């Protein structure tokens, strides 16, 4: 299954946090999309 671009409206505070996390841990997160994908996968597993 391939990846597909999406669009989302996200609170500014959360975007700032995402930016900081990506910069802080470049080995774990390649970019914002990668961090969001990991977070959604974690949420999916929890449900």
PyMOL Python script that loads the backbone (N, CA, C, O; Angstrom):
from pymol import cmd

cmd.read_pdbstr("""\
ATOM      1  N   UNK A   1       0.846  -1.172   0.000  1.00  0.00           N
ATOM      2  CA  UNK A   1       0.000   0.000   0.000  1.00  0.00           C
ATOM      3  C   UNK A   1       0.899   1.246   0.000  1.00  0.00           C
ATOM      4  O   UNK A   1       1.788   1.371   0.842  1.00  0.00           O
ATOM      5  N   UNK A   2       0.668   2.147  -0.929  1.00  0.00           N
ATOM      6  CA  UNK A   2       1.482   3.354  -1.039  1.00  0.00           C
ATOM      7  C   UNK A   2       1.007   4.463  -0.124  1.00  0.00           C
ATOM      8  O   UNK A   2      -0.038   4.372   0.521  1.00  0.00           O
ATOM      9  N   UNK A   3       1.793   5.489  -0.091  1.00  0.00           N
ATOM     10  CA  UNK A   3       1.434   6.651   0.730  1.00  0.00           C
ATOM     11  C   UNK A   3       0.685   7.648  -0.122  1.00  0.00           C
ATOM     12  O   UNK A   3       0.879   7.714  -1.336  1.00  0.00           O
ATOM     13  N   UNK A   4      -0.172   8.424   0.519  1.00  0.00           N
ATOM     14  CA  UNK A   4      -1.008   9.392  -0.170  1.00  0.00           C
ATOM     15  C   UNK A   4      -1.013  10.692   0.634  1.00  0.00           C
ATOM     16  O   UNK A   4      -1.218  10.661   1.847  1.00  0.00           O
ATOM     17  N   UNK A   5      -0.793  11.819  -0.014  1.00  0.00           N
ATOM     18  CA  UNK A   5      -0.802  13.089   0.738  1.00  0.00           C
ATOM     19  C   UNK A   5      -2.212  13.448   1.213  1.00  0.00           C
ATOM     20  O   UNK A   5      -3.207  13.180   0.541  1.00  0.00           O
ATOM     21  N   UNK A   6      -2.257  14.063   2.395  1.00  0.00           N
ATOM     22  CA  UNK A   6      -3.524  14.562   2.934  1.00  0.00           C
ATOM     23  C   UNK A   6      -3.312  15.982   3.436  1.00  0.00           C
ATOM     24  O   UNK A   6      -2.185  16.476   3.484  1.00  0.00           O
ATOM     25  N   UNK A   7      -4.386  16.619   3.802  1.00  0.00           N
ATOM     26  CA  UNK A   7      -4.318  17.959   4.377  1.00  0.00           C
ATOM     27  C   UNK A   7      -5.073  17.933   5.701  1.00  0.00           C
ATOM     28  O   UNK A   7      -6.110  17.281   5.817  1.00  0.00           O
ATOM     29  N   UNK A   8      -4.553  18.640   6.693  1.00  0.00           N
ATOM     30  CA  UNK A   8      -5.208  18.697   7.994  1.00  0.00           C
ATOM     31  C   UNK A   8      -5.010  20.073   8.608  1.00  0.00           C
ATOM     32  O   UNK A   8      -3.972  20.707   8.418  1.00  0.00           O
ATOM     33  N   UNK A   9      -5.997  20.520   9.334  1.00  0.00           N
ATOM     34  CA  UNK A   9      -5.897  21.780  10.073  1.00  0.00           C
ATOM     35  C   UNK A   9      -5.568  21.424  11.512  1.00  0.00           C
ATOM     36  O   UNK A   9      -6.311  20.696  12.170  1.00  0.00           O
ATOM     37  N   UNK A  10      -4.424  21.954  12.001  1.00  0.00           N
ATOM     38  CA  UNK A  10      -3.907  21.584  13.318  1.00  0.00           C
ATOM     39  C   UNK A  10      -3.624  22.860  14.113  1.00  0.00           C
ATOM     40  O   UNK A  10      -3.134  23.849  13.568  1.00  0.00           O
ATOM     41  N   UNK A  11      -3.937  22.822  15.396  1.00  0.00           N
ATOM     42  CA  UNK A  11      -3.679  23.966  16.276  1.00  0.00           C
ATOM     43  C   UNK A  11      -2.204  24.380  16.208  1.00  0.00           C
ATOM     44  O   UNK A  11      -1.313  23.536  16.113  1.00  0.00           O
ATOM     45  N   UNK A  12      -1.971  25.668  16.257  1.00  0.00           N
ATOM     46  CA  UNK A  12      -0.627  26.228  16.148  1.00  0.00           C
ATOM     47  C   UNK A  12       0.307  25.696  17.241  1.00  0.00           C
ATOM     48  O   UNK A  12       1.479  25.428  16.973  1.00  0.00           O
ATOM     49  N   UNK A  13      -0.199  25.544  18.465  1.00  0.00           N
ATOM     50  CA  UNK A  13       0.625  25.028  19.564  1.00  0.00           C
ATOM     51  C   UNK A  13       1.147  23.627  19.235  1.00  0.00           C
ATOM     52  O   UNK A  13       2.305  23.305  19.504  1.00  0.00           O
ATOM     53  N   UNK A  14       0.283  22.808  18.654  1.00  0.00           N
ATOM     54  CA  UNK A  14       0.668  21.441  18.307  1.00  0.00           C
ATOM     55  C   UNK A  14       1.692  21.433  17.169  1.00  0.00           C
ATOM     56  O   UNK A  14       2.618  20.621  17.176  1.00  0.00           O
ATOM     57  N   UNK A  15       1.535  22.314  16.212  1.00  0.00           N
ATOM     58  CA  UNK A  15       2.503  22.415  15.111  1.00  0.00           C
ATOM     59  C   UNK A  15       3.868  22.820  15.649  1.00  0.00           C
ATOM     60  O   UNK A  15       4.888  22.276  15.224  1.00  0.00           O
ATOM     61  N   UNK A  16       3.896  23.765  16.574  1.00  0.00           N
ATOM     62  CA  UNK A  16       5.171  24.186  17.177  1.00  0.00           C
ATOM     63  C   UNK A  16       5.822  23.021  17.905  1.00  0.00           C
ATOM     64  O   UNK A  16       7.036  22.834  17.816  1.00  0.00           O
ATOM     65  N   UNK A  17       5.025  22.234  18.628  1.00  0.00           N
ATOM     66  CA  UNK A  17       5.556  21.071  19.341  1.00  0.00           C
ATOM     67  C   UNK A  17       6.112  20.052  18.354  1.00  0.00           C
ATOM     68  O   UNK A  17       7.195  19.506  18.570  1.00  0.00           O
ATOM     69  N   UNK A  18       5.383  19.792  17.274  1.00  0.00           N
ATOM     70  CA  UNK A  18       5.844  18.849  16.244  1.00  0.00           C
ATOM     71  C   UNK A  18       7.177  19.317  15.677  1.00  0.00           C
ATOM     72  O   UNK A  18       8.108  18.523  15.549  1.00  0.00           O
ATOM     73  N   UNK A  19       7.276  20.595  15.339  1.00  0.00           N
ATOM     74  CA  UNK A  19       8.529  21.154  14.799  1.00  0.00           C
ATOM     75  C   UNK A  19       9.690  20.919  15.765  1.00  0.00           C
ATOM     76  O   UNK A  19      10.770  20.497  15.352  1.00  0.00           O
ATOM     77  N   UNK A  20       9.465  21.194  17.051  1.00  0.00           N
ATOM     78  CA  UNK A  20      10.520  21.015  18.058  1.00  0.00           C
ATOM     79  C   UNK A  20      10.934  19.551  18.170  1.00  0.00           C
ATOM     80  O   UNK A  20      12.123  19.249  18.270  1.00  0.00           O
ATOM     81  N   UNK A  21       9.964  18.644  18.154  1.00  0.00           N
ATOM     82  CA  UNK A  21      10.264  17.213  18.262  1.00  0.00           C
ATOM     83  C   UNK A  21      11.087  16.719  17.073  1.00  0.00           C
ATOM     84  O   UNK A  21      12.029  15.946  17.244  1.00  0.00           O
ATOM     85  N   UNK A  22      10.734  17.163  15.881  1.00  0.00           N
ATOM     86  CA  UNK A  22      11.463  16.742  14.678  1.00  0.00           C
ATOM     87  C   UNK A  22      12.910  17.226  14.746  1.00  0.00           C
ATOM     88  O   UNK A  22      13.833  16.473  14.437  1.00  0.00           O
ATOM     89  N   UNK A  23      13.106  18.466  15.146  1.00  0.00           N
ATOM     90  CA  UNK A  23      14.463  19.021  15.254  1.00  0.00           C
ATOM     91  C   UNK A  23      15.240  18.335  16.380  1.00  0.00           C
ATOM     92  O   UNK A  23      16.429  18.051  16.236  1.00  0.00           O
ATOM     93  N   UNK A  24      14.562  18.071  17.500  1.00  0.00           N
ATOM     94  CA  UNK A  24      15.211  17.475  18.672  1.00  0.00           C
ATOM     95  C   UNK A  24      15.664  16.043  18.432  1.00  0.00           C
ATOM     96  O   UNK A  24      16.692  15.620  18.961  1.00  0.00           O
ATOM     97  N   UNK A  25      14.906  15.296  17.642  1.00  0.00           N
ATOM     98  CA  UNK A  25      15.221  13.877  17.463  1.00  0.00           C
ATOM     99  C   UNK A  25      15.191  13.487  15.990  1.00  0.00           C
ATOM    100  O   UNK A  25      14.299  12.759  15.552  1.00  0.00           O
ATOM    101  N   UNK A  26      16.163  13.970  15.233  1.00  0.00           N
ATOM    102  CA  UNK A  26      16.268  13.699  13.796  1.00  0.00           C
ATOM    103  C   UNK A  26      16.472  12.217  13.490  1.00  0.00           C
ATOM    104  O   UNK A  26      16.128  11.762  12.400  1.00  0.00           O
ATOM    105  N   UNK A  27      17.020  11.469  14.425  1.00  0.00           N
ATOM    106  CA  UNK A  27      17.227  10.038  14.191  1.00  0.00           C
ATOM    107  C   UNK A  27      15.910   9.279  14.252  1.00  0.00           C
ATOM    108  O   UNK A  27      15.758   8.254  13.588  1.00  0.00           O
ATOM    109  N   UNK A  28      14.964   9.764  15.034  1.00  0.00           N
ATOM    110  CA  UNK A  28      13.680   9.085  15.185  1.00  0.00           C
ATOM    111  C   UNK A  28      12.664   9.559  14.143  1.00  0.00           C
ATOM    112  O   UNK A  28      11.899   8.752  13.615  1.00  0.00           O
ATOM    113  N   UNK A  29      12.651  10.860  13.844  1.00  0.00           N
ATOM    114  CA  UNK A  29      11.678  11.444  12.926  1.00  0.00           C
ATOM    115  C   UNK A  29      12.377  12.093  11.738  1.00  0.00           C
ATOM    116  O   UNK A  29      13.212  12.981  11.909  1.00  0.00           O
ATOM    117  N   UNK A  30      12.032  11.647  10.534  1.00  0.00           N
ATOM    118  CA  UNK A  30      12.630  12.225   9.323  1.00  0.00           C
ATOM    119  C   UNK A  30      12.067  13.614   9.028  1.00  0.00           C
ATOM    120  O   UNK A  30      12.773  14.499   8.545  1.00  0.00           O
ATOM    121  N   UNK A  31      10.781  13.782   9.329  1.00  0.00           N
ATOM    122  CA  UNK A  31      10.091  15.047   9.050  1.00  0.00           C
ATOM    123  C   UNK A  31       8.753  15.058   9.793  1.00  0.00           C
ATOM    124  O   UNK A  31       8.432  14.113  10.515  1.00  0.00           O
ATOM    125  N   UNK A  32       7.980  16.124   9.614  1.00  0.00           N
ATOM    126  CA  UNK A  32       6.696  16.244  10.311  1.00  0.00           C
ATOM    127  C   UNK A  32       5.750  15.109   9.937  1.00  0.00           C
ATOM    128  O   UNK A  32       5.079  14.543  10.799  1.00  0.00           O
ATOM    129  N   UNK A  33       5.701  14.782   8.661  1.00  0.00           N
ATOM    130  CA  UNK A  33       4.807  13.708   8.220  1.00  0.00           C
ATOM    131  C   UNK A  33       5.147  12.389   8.890  1.00  0.00           C
ATOM    132  O   UNK A  33       4.258  11.625   9.264  1.00  0.00           O
ATOM    133  N   UNK A  34       6.435  12.128   9.039  1.00  0.00           N
ATOM    134  CA  UNK A  34       6.880  10.887   9.667  1.00  0.00           C
ATOM    135  C   UNK A  34       6.445  10.850  11.128  1.00  0.00           C
ATOM    136  O   UNK A  34       5.964   9.818  11.598  1.00  0.00           O
ATOM    137  N   UNK A  35       6.603  11.945  11.850  1.00  0.00           N
ATOM    138  CA  UNK A  35       6.177  12.001  13.251  1.00  0.00           C
ATOM    139  C   UNK A  35       4.670  11.776  13.361  1.00  0.00           C
ATOM    140  O   UNK A  35       4.217  11.018  14.219  1.00  0.00           O
ATOM    141  N   UNK A  36       3.902  12.424  12.505  1.00  0.00           N
ATOM    142  CA  UNK A  36       2.448  12.279  12.542  1.00  0.00           C
ATOM    143  C   UNK A  36       2.048  10.848  12.214  1.00  0.00           C
ATOM    144  O   UNK A  36       1.144  10.299  12.844  1.00  0.00           O
ATOM    145  N   UNK A  37       2.709  10.241  11.239  1.00  0.00           N
ATOM    146  CA  UNK A  37       2.411   8.859  10.883  1.00  0.00           C
ATOM    147  C   UNK A  37       2.684   7.909  12.047  1.00  0.00           C
ATOM    148  O   UNK A  37       1.892   7.005  12.314  1.00  0.00           O
ATOM    149  N   UNK A  38       3.797   8.113  12.735  1.00  0.00           N
ATOM    150  CA  UNK A  38       4.129   7.289  13.906  1.00  0.00           C
ATOM    151  C   UNK A  38       3.074   7.471  15.001  1.00  0.00           C
ATOM    152  O   UNK A  38       2.637   6.497  15.615  1.00  0.00           O
ATOM    153  N   UNK A  39       2.668   8.719  15.240  1.00  0.00           N
ATOM    154  CA  UNK A  39       1.665   8.983  16.272  1.00  0.00           C
ATOM    155  C   UNK A  39       0.333   8.326  15.933  1.00  0.00           C
ATOM    156  O   UNK A  39      -0.332   7.785  16.817  1.00  0.00           O
ATOM    157  N   UNK A  40      -0.059   8.367  14.679  1.00  0.00           N
ATOM    158  CA  UNK A  40      -1.326   7.741  14.280  1.00  0.00           C
ATOM    159  C   UNK A  40      -1.256   6.219  14.362  1.00  0.00           C
ATOM    160  O   UNK A  40      -2.234   5.573  14.738  1.00  0.00           O
ATOM    161  N   UNK A  41      -0.110   5.645  14.014  1.00  0.00           N
ATOM    162  CA  UNK A  41       0.066   4.198  14.143  1.00  0.00           C
ATOM    163  C   UNK A  41      -0.053   3.769  15.612  1.00  0.00           C
ATOM    164  O   UNK A  41      -0.659   2.745  15.929  1.00  0.00           O
ATOM    165  N   UNK A  42       0.540   4.578  16.496  1.00  0.00           N
ATOM    166  CA  UNK A  42       0.462   4.272  17.934  1.00  0.00           C
ATOM    167  C   UNK A  42      -0.983   4.343  18.410  1.00  0.00           C
ATOM    168  O   UNK A  42      -1.433   3.467  19.149  1.00  0.00           O
ATOM    169  N   UNK A  43      -1.712   5.367  17.999  1.00  0.00           N
ATOM    170  CA  UNK A  43      -3.114   5.495  18.374  1.00  0.00           C
ATOM    171  C   UNK A  43      -3.932   4.322  17.837  1.00  0.00           C
ATOM    172  O   UNK A  43      -4.794   3.786  18.533  1.00  0.00           O
ATOM    173  N   UNK A  44      -3.658   3.935  16.612  1.00  0.00           N
ATOM    174  CA  UNK A  44      -4.363   2.793  16.002  1.00  0.00           C
ATOM    175  C   UNK A  44      -4.149   1.520  16.794  1.00  0.00           C
ATOM    176  O   UNK A  44      -5.093   0.762  17.016  1.00  0.00           O
ATOM    177  N   UNK A  45      -2.916   1.273  17.226  1.00  0.00           N
ATOM    178  CA  UNK A  45      -2.605   0.054  18.008  1.00  0.00           C
ATOM    179  C   UNK A  45      -3.299   0.080  19.357  1.00  0.00           C
ATOM    180  O   UNK A  45      -3.743  -0.960  19.844  1.00  0.00           O
ATOM    181  N   UNK A  46      -3.400   1.257  19.967  1.00  0.00           N
ATOM    182  CA  UNK A  46      -4.049   1.384  21.272  1.00  0.00           C
ATOM    183  C   UNK A  46      -5.546   1.140  21.205  1.00  0.00           C
ATOM    184  O   UNK A  46      -6.157   0.768  22.207  1.00  0.00           O
ATOM    185  N   UNK A  47      -6.126   1.338  20.075  1.00  0.00           N
ATOM    186  CA  UNK A  47      -7.574   1.177  19.915  1.00  0.00           C
ATOM    187  C   UNK A  47      -7.847  -0.225  19.484  1.00  0.00           C
ATOM    188  O   UNK A  47      -9.003  -0.596  19.285  1.00  0.00           O
TER     189      UNK A  47
END
""", "prot")
cmd.dss("prot")
cmd.show_as("cartoon", "prot")
cmd.util.cbc("prot")
cmd.orient("prot")
